[in-house]
């Protein structure tokens, strides 16, 4: 029997709500058709934002939304997306599918979406093909509350008050689609560009995100930090001109050349996928160690603003749209990833799953006026209580391994937090597709009085479709027994369990 020891007296760190963030790019049907429709489309909407999608996302308590990319960010010129929509410049989205981009969703629409969701804003600026002036004027347009050319233009376009930009990314994947730069070259550009990302409201500073590494590229991390921390005026409060350093990592079972089907896979590929997902913890440790050498107090956040599964597109769909189904395998990847982020909340300050709707590991899929919630959505719903909670010291022992051939993983992964009301949330994933596990949860001192639990479980390749939208969904979990010092339960194979203990 596995034992989950929880020391409720030892709080290990604060879990930023932003760890449960999302990413929306001008890619495929993420924004257009997914989040945003024409006001006269016949699909219920408020100012163009799909009512059904917005209401479902509000249930997740979405903390932050990143936009407009992604690779698209470094070919996006913000002035094309403001003013009367009939006058906005049309372009071809050369990164994603070669389709027409009419810029009907732009700066004002993004902030309207975030207003409806009640979330923070994360805007990604254009370093790859944009200028310092362009980025500087965008910040002025969005955030300056006074008399200036850009503030006046914003007012002419219908928004008297300035918008609030919580996070600003200076470029995206500048080692690749954002310019194929060397780390030293990008780092020097970052130093220059971020200078003009002005804090026009000193009481609401914009947190600046520096473009970090792809996966395990520690050379990029080391050289960018070395360049950005070389200050002509060093002092104890200097943090390399940044508040965060991004990290991108996608789980691809066979690598980029053999991503495989989202729904048709065998047991070996199941374990191969989870083995790759668990590599996230090693990435956080290796990049975190480099960051520690410059920022031992961990004032700079590691921002995992693109993560999730990446499989082959669904047959018959545009390969540039990255539309894939979402199964219990995706749910387990989400569960173990979120548990990892929670347990490294001292360094990981934000994470944004890619992407929100209809693209890659989406939480929602749409088809015309229909909408469904994916297994990944249900994991985010089960885990939402961790937002703004305190991470507790927890350890799983006597946990058997599971796997096929070289792809062997621990069968259980967990994280535990204390909520503001004093209750405790434990989230546990069973990665085994064969064996259920008996688990005894033991507290240091607490004698629990009540436990409420939910579960997500089905066959490994089960998914929700528009014909059967509720095949995989969160349900009440009743196989839970209170003990003198904790809780006993049996977690089924291929499942995620959430326990709220009072």
MARNU-76695 format. One record per residue (C-alpha): residue in three letters; x negated, y negated, z negated. Coordinates in steps of 0.2 Angstrom, whole numbers, padded with zeros to 4 digits, always signed. Example, Ala and Ser with C-alpha at 12.3 -4.5 7.8 and 13.67 -1.06 7.14 Angstrom:
# MARNU-76695
ALA-0062+0022-0039SER-0068+0005-0036
//
This chain:
# MARNU-76695
UNK+0000+0000+0000UNK-0006-0017+0005UNK-0007-0030-0009UNK-0005-0049-0006UNK-0013-0058-0021UNK-0008-0076-0023UNK-0015-0088-0035UNK-0002-0101-0037UNK-0013-0112-0048UNK-0026-0114-0035UNK-0021-0126-0021UNK-0034-0125-0007UNK-0029-0140+0004UNK-0015-0150+0012UNK-0006-0143+0027UNK-0003-0158+0039UNK+0014-0157+0047UNK+0005-0161+0064UNK-0002-0143+0064UNK+0015-0138+0070UNK+0014-0151+0085UNK+0019-0149+0103UNK+0012-0153+0120UNK+0022-0159+0135UNK+0014-0162+0152UNK+0020-0168+0169UNK+0018-0149+0174UNK+0031-0138+0182UNK+0048-0140+0173UNK+0042-0145+0156UNK+0047-0163+0157UNK+0058-0164+0173UNK+0073-0152+0170UNK+0066-0146+0153UNK+0066-0162+0143UNK+0072-0175+0154UNK+0086-0175+0167UNK+0094-0189+0177UNK+0107-0198+0167UNK+0121-0193+0180UNK+0115-0175+0182UNK+0130-0168+0173UNK+0119-0160+0160UNK+0123-0168+0143UNK+0110-0181+0139UNK+0106-0197+0129UNK+0096-0209+0139UNK+0091-0195+0150UNK+0085-0183+0136UNK+0094-0166+0136UNK+0105-0165+0121UNK+0104-0146+0119UNK+0085-0146+0120UNK+0083-0161+0108UNK+0095-0154+0095UNK+0085-0137+0096UNK+0068-0146+0094UNK+0075-0156+0079UNK+0078-0140+0070UNK+0060-0136+0071UNK+0056-0153+0063UNK+0043-0157+0077UNK+0030-0168+0069UNK+0021-0174+0084UNK+0022-0174+0103UNK+0007-0175+0115UNK+0009-0183+0132UNK+0006-0185+0147UNK-0007-0171+0149UNK-0017-0161+0150UNK-0026-0162+0167UNK-0012-0174+0173UNK-0018-0187+0160UNK-0034-0190+0170UNK-0024-0194+0186UNK-0010-0204+0177UNK-0010-0223+0180UNK+0003-0229+0167UNK+0009-0244+0177UNK+0016-0233+0190UNK+0029-0227+0176UNK+0036-0243+0170UNK+0049-0255+0176UNK+0065-0251+0187UNK+0064-0233+0191UNK+0069-0236+0209UNK+0053-0247+0211UNK+0041-0235+0203UNK+0027-0228+0213UNK+0029-0210+0219UNK+0014-0198+0220UNK+0009-0180+0223UNK+0005-0170+0207UNK-0011-0163+0214UNK-0015-0153+0198UNK+0001-0144+0196UNK+0010-0137+0211UNK+0008-0151+0224UNK+0025-0158+0221UNK+0032-0176+0221UNK+0030-0185+0205UNK+0042-0200+0205UNK+0037-0207+0188UNK+0055-0208+0182UNK+0048-0202+0165UNK+0035-0215+0159UNK+0030-0224+0144UNK+0047-0230+0138UNK+0055-0213+0141UNK+0041-0204+0131UNK+0044-0216+0116UNK+0063-0214+0118UNK+0061-0195+0117UNK+0050-0196+0102UNK+0063-0208+0094UNK+0076-0195+0097UNK+0065-0181+0090UNK+0060-0191+0075UNK+0041-0187+0078UNK+0025-0195+0079UNK+0017-0200+0096UNK+0001-0194+0103UNK-0004-0202+0120UNK-0018-0196+0131UNK-0027-0209+0140UNK-0036-0208+0157UNK-0055-0208+0157UNK-0057-0197+0172UNK-0050-0208+0186UNK-0045-0224+0175UNK-0054-0239+0170UNK-0058-0247+0153UNK-0046-0261+0157UNK-0032-0250+0162UNK-0033-0241+0145UNK-0035-0257+0135UNK-0020-0265+0144UNK-0010-0249+0140UNK-0013-0251+0122UNK-0009-0269+0123UNK+0007-0265+0132UNK+0012-0252+0120UNK+0007-0259+0103UNK+0004-0278+0103UNK+0017-0289+0094UNK+0014-0306+0101UNK+0011-0317+0116UNK+0001-0308+0130UNK+0003-0303+0148UNK+0006-0285+0143UNK+0017-0288+0128UNK+0027-0300+0139UNK+0028-0286+0153UNK+0035-0274+0140UNK+0048-0286+0134UNK+0053-0289+0152UNK+0055-0270+0154UNK+0067-0270+0140UNK+0058-0266+0124UNK+0056-0282+0113UNK+0047-0273+0098UNK+0030-0264+0101UNK+0030-0245+0101UNK+0020-0236+0088UNK+0006-0225+0094UNK+0000-0213+0080UNK-0014-0204+0090UNK-0023-0209+0106UNK-0034-0196+0115UNK-0048-0204+0125UNK-0048-0192+0140UNK-0044-0174+0142UNK-0055-0159+0146UNK-0068-0171+0153UNK-0080-0155+0154UNK-0068-0149+0168UNK-0052-0156+0176UNK-0055-0173+0168UNK-0071-0177+0177UNK-0083-0162+0176UNK-0094-0172+0165UNK-0109-0168+0155UNK-0107-0169+0136UNK-0119-0184+0134UNK-0111-0193+0149UNK-0093-0191+0142UNK-0099-0195+0124UNK-0106-0212+0130UNK-0090-0215+0140UNK-0080-0211+0124UNK-0090-0224+0114UNK-0086-0237+0127UNK-0068-0233+0130UNK-0063-0231+0112UNK-0069-0248+0108UNK-0055-0255+0118UNK-0042-0244+0110UNK-0037-0259+0099UNK-0028-0258+0082UNK-0016-0273+0085UNK-0007-0268+0068UNK-0020-0266+0055UNK-0008-0258+0043UNK-0004-0245+0057UNK-0021-0240+0064UNK-0021-0229+0079UNK-0030-0212+0076UNK-0043-0209+0090UNK-0046-0192+0097UNK-0062-0188+0105UNK-0062-0175+0119UNK-0070-0159+0112UNK-0075-0142+0118UNK-0068-0128+0129UNK-0066-0113+0118UNK-0084-0108+0112UNK-0094-0122+0120UNK-0104-0127+0105UNK-0117-0136+0116UNK-0103-0148+0120UNK-0098-0151+0102UNK-0116-0153+0096UNK-0121-0165+0110UNK-0105-0176+0109UNK-0106-0178+0090UNK-0125-0182+0091UNK-0121-0196+0104UNK-0106-0202+0095UNK-0114-0202+0078UNK-0129-0212+0084UNK-0124-0229+0077UNK-0134-0245+0078UNK-0126-0250+0062UNK-0124-0234+0052UNK-0115-0235+0035UNK-0107-0223+0024UNK-0089-0225+0031UNK-0095-0222+0049UNK-0086-0207+0057UNK-0093-0207+0075UNK-0080-0219+0082UNK-0067-0205+0080UNK-0053-0198+0069UNK-0052-0181+0077UNK-0061-0170+0089UNK-0051-0159+0101UNK-0052-0140+0104UNK-0044-0131+0118UNK-0042-0112+0118UNK-0030-0101+0127UNK-0026-0082+0124UNK-0029-0073+0140UNK-0030-0054+0138UNK-0041-0050+0152UNK-0049-0067+0154UNK-0045-0080+0167UNK-0046-0068+0182UNK-0035-0055+0174UNK-0022-0064+0164UNK-0009-0050+0167UNK+0010-0050+0166UNK+0020-0059+0152UNK+0032-0044+0150UNK+0024-0029+0158UNK+0010-0023+0147UNK+0004-0007+0138UNK-0001-0005+0120UNK-0020-0008+0124UNK-0016-0025+0131UNK-0005-0029+0116UNK-0020-0026+0105UNK-0032-0034+0117UNK-0021-0050+0117UNK-0020-0051+0098UNK-0039-0048+0097UNK-0041-0063+0108UNK-0029-0073+0098UNK-0038-0070+0082UNK-0054-0077+0090UNK-0047-0094+0085UNK-0053-0092+0068UNK-0071-0089+0073UNK-0069-0104+0085UNK-0064-0115+0070UNK-0078-0109+0060UNK-0092-0111+0073UNK-0086-0129+0078UNK-0082-0133+0060UNK-0100-0129+0055UNK-0107-0141+0068UNK-0094-0154+0062UNK-0099-0151+0044UNK-0117-0157+0048UNK-0111-0174+0053UNK-0095-0175+0043UNK-0097-0165+0027UNK-0082-0173+0019UNK-0071-0167+0033UNK-0064-0184+0037UNK-0063-0180+0055UNK-0050-0168+0060UNK-0052-0153+0072UNK-0037-0156+0084UNK-0032-0140+0093UNK-0021-0149+0105UNK-0020-0135+0117UNK-0017-0117+0112UNK-0006-0102+0116UNK-0005-0088+0128UNK-0008-0089+0147UNK-0002-0075+0158UNK+0003-0074+0176UNK+0018-0084+0182UNK+0034-0075+0184UNK+0036-0067+0201UNK+0044-0079+0214UNK+0040-0095+0205UNK+0028-0109+0210UNK+0011-0103+0204UNK+0007-0121+0200UNK+0022-0122+0188UNK+0014-0110+0175UNK+0032-0103+0171UNK+0030-0087+0160UNK+0042-0077+0150UNK+0040-0076+0131UNK+0040-0059+0121UNK+0037-0052+0104UNK+0019-0052+0109UNK+0019-0071+0110UNK+0028-0072+0094UNK+0014-0063+0085UNK+0001-0074+0094UNK+0010-0089+0087UNK+0012-0081+0069UNK-0007-0077+0068UNK-0012-0093+0075UNK-0002-0104+0063UNK-0008-0093+0049UNK-0025-0097+0054UNK-0022-0116+0056UNK-0014-0116+0039UNK-0029-0107+0030UNK-0041-0119+0038UNK-0031-0135+0035UNK-0046-0143+0027UNK-0053-0145+0044UNK-0038-0142+0056UNK-0027-0158+0055UNK-0017-0156+0071UNK-0012-0142+0083UNK-0001-0143+0099UNK+0006-0128+0107UNK+0006-0127+0126UNK+0019-0131+0131UNK+0035-0137+0124UNK+0048-0131+0138UNK+0046-0120+0153UNK+0027-0120+0154UNK+0015-0106+0147UNK+0020-0102+0129UNK+0036-0112+0128UNK+0047-0113+0113UNK+0062-0116+0125UNK+0067-0111+0143UNK+0080-0119+0153UNK+0089-0115+0170UNK+0100-0128+0176UNK+0112-0132+0162UNK+0107-0116+0152UNK+0095-0116+0138UNK+0087-0102+0127UNK+0076-0101+0112UNK+0061-0090+0114UNK+0053-0078+0101UNK+0040-0091+0099UNK+0053-0104+0094UNK+0059-0093+0080UNK+0042-0091+0073UNK+0040-0110+0072UNK+0057-0111+0064UNK+0052-0098+0051UNK+0036-0107+0047UNK+0042-0125+0047UNK+0042-0126+0028UNK+0023-0125+0028UNK+0023-0143+0035UNK+0017-0155+0022UNK+0015-0141+0009UNK+0000-0137-0001UNK-0010-0121+0004UNK-0012-0108-0009UNK-0026-0097-0012UNK-0021-0080-0005UNK-0029-0063-0001UNK-0023-0047+0007UNK-0032-0032+0002UNK-0030-0013+0006UNK-0024-0018+0024UNK-0026-0004+0037UNK-0033-0008+0054UNK-0023-0006+0070UNK-0028-0005+0088UNK-0033+0004+0104UNK-0051+0007+0109UNK-0062-0008+0106UNK-0047-0019+0102UNK-0045-0016+0083UNK-0036-0029+0072UNK-0031-0031+0054UNK-0013-0025+0054UNK-0007-0039+0043UNK-0011-0058+0043UNK-0004-0071+0031UNK-0004-0088+0024UNK+0005-0095+0008UNK+0009-0113+0003UNK+0018-0122-0011UNK+0032-0134-0006UNK+0036-0150-0014UNK+0050-0142-0024UNK+0038-0130-0032UNK+0045-0115-0021UNK+0032-0104-0012UNK+0033-0100+0006UNK+0023-0084+0012UNK+0023-0080+0030UNK+0016-0062+0035UNK+0014-0055+0052UNK+0012-0036+0056UNK+0002-0034+0071UNK+0004-0015+0072UNK+0016-0009+0085UNK+0017+0009+0077UNK+0017+0007+0058UNK+0027-0002+0045UNK+0018-0008+0029UNK+0022-0008+0011UNK+0017-0024+0004UNK+0016-0029-0015UNK+0015-0048-0017UNK+0007-0052-0034UNK+0006-0069-0042UNK-0007-0075-0055UNK+0006-0080-0067UNK+0023-0084-0059UNK+0038-0073-0063UNK+0049-0076-0048UNK+0068-0078-0050UNK+0074-0078-0032UNK+0068-0074-0015UNK+0075-0078+0002UNK+0068-0070+0017UNK+0070-0069+0036UNK+0062-0058+0049UNK+0059-0058+0068UNK+0056-0040+0075UNK+0060-0031+0091UNK+0050-0020+0103UNK+0033-0027+0109UNK+0039-0033+0126UNK+0057-0039+0121UNK+0061-0056+0127UNK+0077-0067+0128UNK+0084-0070+0145UNK+0099-0081+0151UNK+0109-0065+0152UNK+0104-0059+0135UNK+0098-0075+0126UNK+0099-0068+0108UNK+0090-0052+0110UNK+0076-0058+0099UNK+0080-0069+0085UNK+0077-0073+0067UNK+0088-0063+0055UNK+0090-0061+0036UNK+0078-0049+0029UNK+0085-0039+0015UNK+0072-0026+0012UNK+0064-0036-0002UNK+0064-0032-0021UNK+0059-0044-0035UNK+0046-0037-0048UNK+0039-0044-0064UNK+0024-0053-0056UNK+0030-0054-0038UNK+0039-0046-0023UNK+0039-0029-0015UNK+0044-0027+0003UNK+0041-0016+0018UNK+0037-0026+0034UNK+0042-0016+0050UNK+0030-0014+0064UNK+0029-0028+0077UNK+0037-0041+0066UNK+0035-0058+0057UNK+0042-0061+0040UNK+0045-0077+0030UNK+0048-0077+0011UNK+0053-0092+0001UNK+0051-0088-0017UNK+0057-0098-0032
//
